């Protein structure tokens, strides 16, 4: 029996290249714990599974420019309209939990910038409590009088883990600019490291076997490598029509490969996936 994919969200955070005299953009990649049950030791974007609280009663009041019906319309192929709103909320919540970046705004519309030590410490406590499930994300937003602006998080790509893999995810990829005044801090549990890196450089390191990545990261990095400025990438995302990408697993020349819808075969990737009748 085919495993039903679990709904999830992930965020591609972008910033201008930080090196002196360098041009282009960098994207945040985070390293998954080597003890993880899914893609251990691989570089991914921050993100995770949608929780029921992400689309629970009252959550709409914390999201500016988006309600449940508009969210379902923008996604186009999500059966549960209520759950669609949670796709955006989960993207923000998971990015805060995993990377310490909160893509939120004050009620007056100004971006959240943690400029004082007191603010950084307070939000650090929020984050630790959120990870431990001691506090609801909505409680943090309410206490700090914050809202999530839908325009800060742009829908960019949609990937579904192929059958018949034992762990499958239906993942929506978003694009966002790195929030000014906030610093990345990986959680040290699910993620053990992070790096800001140019998309082309990340692909080069993957091709040379220096880092591991799965196909959705590879293909979205290919797209990101076309852009020279963050604003250019964001403007492209605003106009993009997103359709689900469904790859297939095949057995070729004695090993399993992943095949794109256009027939492109990825056979040189590390064996990150295993079949249900195989041991990891």
C-alpha positions as CSV (number, residue, x, y, z in Angstrom):
1,X,0.0,0.0,0.0
2,X,1.3,3.5,-0.9
3,X,2.2,5.8,1.9
4,X,0.1,9.0,2.0
5,X,2.5,12.0,1.8
6,X,2.6,14.2,4.9
7,X,2.0,17.9,4.3
8,X,5.0,20.1,5.0
9,X,6.5,23.5,4.3
10,X,10.0,24.8,3.8
11,X,11.6,28.2,3.2
12,X,14.4,29.3,0.9
13,X,15.9,32.3,2.7
14,X,17.9,34.7,0.5
15,X,20.4,37.5,1.2
16,X,22.9,39.4,-1.0
17,X,26.4,37.9,-1.1
18,X,28.3,38.9,2.0
19,X,31.9,38.8,0.7
20,X,33.6,42.1,-0.1
21,X,33.2,43.0,-3.7
22,X,31.1,39.9,-4.4
23,X,27.8,40.0,-6.4
24,X,24.9,37.7,-6.4
25,X,22.8,36.0,-3.8
26,X,23.2,33.5,-1.0
27,X,20.7,30.9,0.3
28,X,20.5,29.4,3.8
29,X,21.1,25.7,3.9
30,X,20.8,23.8,7.2
31,X,22.4,20.4,8.0
32,X,20.1,17.7,9.3
33,X,21.2,15.6,12.3
34,X,23.0,12.4,11.2
35,X,20.7,10.5,13.6
36,X,17.6,11.7,11.8
37,X,15.3,9.1,10.3
38,X,14.9,11.2,7.1
39,X,17.8,12.5,4.9
40,X,20.3,12.3,7.8
41,X,23.4,14.4,7.3
42,X,22.0,16.2,4.3
43,X,21.6,19.9,3.6
44,X,18.1,21.2,3.3
45,X,16.1,24.4,3.7
46,X,14.5,25.1,7.1
47,X,11.0,23.6,7.4
48,X,8.9,20.8,8.7
49,X,5.5,19.2,9.0
50,X,2.2,21.2,9.3
51,X,0.7,20.9,12.8
52,X,-3.0,21.1,13.5
53,X,-2.4,24.3,15.5
54,X,-1.0,26.0,12.4
55,X,-4.5,26.2,10.9
56,X,-6.5,26.0,14.2
57,X,-9.4,28.3,15.1
58,X,-8.4,32.0,15.4
59,X,-5.1,31.7,13.5
60,X,-6.4,33.9,10.6
61,X,-6.2,36.9,12.9
62,X,-2.4,36.6,12.9
63,X,-2.1,36.4,9.1
64,X,-2.2,39.6,7.1
65,X,-3.4,39.5,3.5
66,X,-4.4,35.8,3.5
67,X,-7.4,33.9,4.7
68,X,-8.3,30.2,4.5
69,X,-10.1,30.4,1.2
70,X,-7.4,32.6,-0.5
71,X,-4.7,30.2,0.8
72,X,-6.5,27.2,-0.8
73,X,-6.9,29.1,-4.0
74,X,-3.2,30.1,-4.2
75,X,-2.2,26.5,-3.6
76,X,-4.8,25.2,-6.1
77,X,-4.5,21.5,-5.3
78,X,-4.9,21.2,-1.5
79,X,-8.2,19.4,-0.6
80,X,-8.6,20.9,2.8
81,X,-9.2,24.6,2.6
82,X,-8.6,25.1,6.3
83,X,-5.3,23.3,6.2
84,X,-4.0,25.5,3.4
85,X,-3.6,28.4,5.7
86,X,-1.4,26.2,7.9
87,X,1.1,25.8,5.0
88,X,2.1,29.5,5.4
89,X,2.0,29.5,9.2
90,X,4.0,26.2,9.4
91,X,6.7,27.7,7.1
92,X,7.2,30.7,9.5
93,X,6.9,28.6,12.7
94,X,9.4,25.9,11.5
95,X,11.9,28.5,10.3
96,X,11.8,30.1,13.8
97,X,12.1,26.7,15.6
98,X,14.9,25.4,13.4
99,X,16.9,28.5,12.4
100,X,15.9,31.2,15.0
101,X,14.5,33.5,12.3
102,X,11.0,34.8,12.8
103,X,9.4,36.2,9.6
104,X,6.9,38.4,11.3
105,X,5.9,42.1,11.5
106,X,4.8,44.5,14.2
107,X,1.1,45.6,14.1
108,X,2.2,48.8,12.5
109,X,3.7,46.9,9.6
110,X,7.4,47.3,10.5
111,X,9.5,44.1,10.2
112,X,10.5,42.4,13.5
113,X,14.1,43.2,14.2
114,X,15.7,41.9,17.4
115,X,18.1,44.7,18.0
116,X,18.6,44.5,21.8
117,X,20.0,41.8,24.0
118,X,16.8,41.7,26.0
119,X,14.7,41.1,22.8
120,X,17.1,38.4,21.6
121,X,17.0,36.7,25.0
122,X,13.2,36.9,25.2
123,X,12.6,35.4,21.7
124,X,15.2,32.8,22.5
125,X,13.1,31.7,25.4
126,X,10.0,31.7,23.2
127,X,11.8,29.5,20.7
128,X,13.0,26.9,23.3
129,X,9.5,26.7,24.7
130,X,8.0,26.3,21.3
131,X,10.4,23.4,20.4
132,X,9.5,21.7,23.7
133,X,5.7,22.3,22.9
134,X,5.4,24.2,26.1
135,X,3.8,27.2,24.3
136,X,1.7,27.7,21.2
137,X,3.0,29.7,18.3
138,X,-0.2,31.8,18.4
139,X,0.5,32.7,22.0
140,X,3.9,34.2,21.0
141,X,2.3,36.2,18.2
142,X,-0.4,37.5,20.5
143,X,1.9,38.4,23.4
144,X,4.3,40.3,21.2
145,X,1.5,41.8,19.0
146,X,3.0,40.3,15.8
147,X,1.4,39.3,12.5
148,X,2.5,37.2,9.6
149,X,2.5,39.1,6.3
150,X,1.7,36.8,3.4
151,X,3.7,38.9,1.0
152,X,6.9,38.2,3.0
153,X,6.6,34.5,2.1
154,X,6.3,33.8,-1.6
155,X,5.1,30.4,-2.9
156,X,7.8,29.0,-5.3
157,X,7.7,25.3,-5.7
158,X,5.9,22.1,-4.8
159,X,7.4,18.6,-4.5
160,X,5.9,15.3,-3.6
161,X,8.2,12.4,-2.5
162,X,7.9,9.5,-5.0
163,X,6.3,6.2,-4.4
164,X,6.9,3.6,-3.0
165,X,9.2,5.2,-0.4
166,X,8.4,4.5,3.2
167,X,8.6,8.2,4.2
168,X,6.8,10.6,1.9
169,X,6.2,14.4,2.1
170,X,4.0,16.8,0.2
171,X,6.2,19.9,0.5
172,X,5.5,23.5,-0.4
173,X,8.6,25.6,-1.0
174,X,8.5,29.3,-0.2
175,X,11.0,32.1,-0.8
176,X,11.7,34.9,1.6
177,X,14.3,37.6,2.2
178,X,16.5,37.2,5.2
179,X,14.9,39.4,7.9
180,X,17.1,42.3,8.8
181,X,18.2,42.5,12.4
182,X,18.0,38.8,13.0
183,X,20.7,36.2,13.1
184,X,20.6,32.5,12.2
185,X,21.0,30.0,15.0
186,X,20.4,26.3,14.2
187,X,18.6,24.4,16.9
188,X,21.3,21.9,17.6
189,X,18.8,19.0,17.7
190,X,17.2,18.5,14.3
191,X,19.9,20.6,12.7
192,X,23.5,20.6,13.6
193,X,25.0,23.3,11.3
194,X,24.1,25.9,8.7
195,X,25.7,27.8,5.9
196,X,24.9,30.8,3.7
197,X,26.1,29.8,0.2
198,X,25.7,30.8,-3.4
199,X,23.3,28.5,-5.3
200,X,25.9,27.7,-7.9
201,X,28.6,27.0,-5.3
202,X,26.2,24.6,-3.4
203,X,25.6,22.7,-6.6
204,X,29.3,22.5,-7.3
205,X,30.0,21.1,-3.9
206,X,27.2,18.6,-4.4
207,X,28.6,17.5,-7.7
208,X,32.0,17.0,-6.1
209,X,30.5,14.9,-3.4
210,X,31.3,17.4,-0.6
211,X,27.7,17.8,0.6
212,X,24.6,15.7,0.3
213,X,21.3,17.1,-1.0
214,X,18.0,15.6,-2.3
215,X,16.5,16.4,-5.6
216,X,14.1,19.2,-4.6
217,X,17.1,21.1,-3.2
218,X,19.1,20.5,-6.3
219,X,16.4,21.6,-8.7
220,X,15.4,24.7,-6.7
221,X,19.0,25.7,-6.4
222,X,19.3,25.5,-10.2
223,X,16.5,28.0,-10.4
224,X,18.0,30.3,-7.8
225,X,21.3,30.3,-9.6
226,X,19.8,32.3,-12.4
227,X,19.3,35.3,-10.1
228,X,21.8,38.0,-9.4
229,X,19.8,40.0,-6.9
230,X,17.4,39.0,-4.1
231,X,14.7,41.4,-5.3
232,X,14.9,39.8,-8.8
233,X,14.3,36.4,-7.3
234,X,11.4,37.7,-5.2
235,X,9.7,39.4,-8.2
236,X,10.0,36.2,-10.2
237,X,8.4,34.2,-7.3
238,X,5.4,36.6,-7.2
239,X,4.6,35.9,-10.9
240,X,5.3,32.1,-10.8
241,X,2.7,29.5,-11.5
242,X,3.4,26.5,-9.3
243,X,2.5,23.0,-10.2
244,X,3.4,19.8,-8.2
245,X,6.5,18.0,-9.3
246,X,6.1,14.2,-9.0
247,X,9.2,12.2,-9.6
248,X,9.5,8.4,-10.0
249,X,11.9,5.9,-8.6
250,X,13.4,3.4,-11.1
251,X,15.9,0.6,-11.0
252,X,18.7,1.2,-13.5
253,X,22.1,-0.5,-14.0
254,X,21.8,-2.2,-10.6
255,X,20.8,0.8,-8.5
256,X,17.8,2.9,-7.7
257,X,17.5,6.3,-9.5
258,X,15.1,9.2,-9.3
259,X,13.5,10.3,-12.6
260,X,12.1,13.8,-13.3
261,X,8.8,14.2,-15.2
262,X,10.8,15.3,-18.3
263,X,12.8,12.1,-18.1
264,X,16.0,13.5,-16.6
265,X,17.6,10.8,-14.5
266,X,19.5,11.4,-11.3
267,X,21.7,8.4,-10.8
268,X,24.8,9.9,-9.2
269,X,23.0,11.0,-6.0
270,X,24.0,9.3,-2.7
271,X,21.6,6.5,-1.8
272,X,19.5,8.6,0.6
273,X,16.3,6.7,-0.1
274,X,15.6,3.1,0.6
275,X,12.7,0.9,-0.4
276,X,10.2,-0.5,2.1
277,X,11.7,-4.0,1.9
278,X,15.3,-2.7,2.5
279,X,17.0,-1.7,5.7
280,X,18.5,1.8,6.1
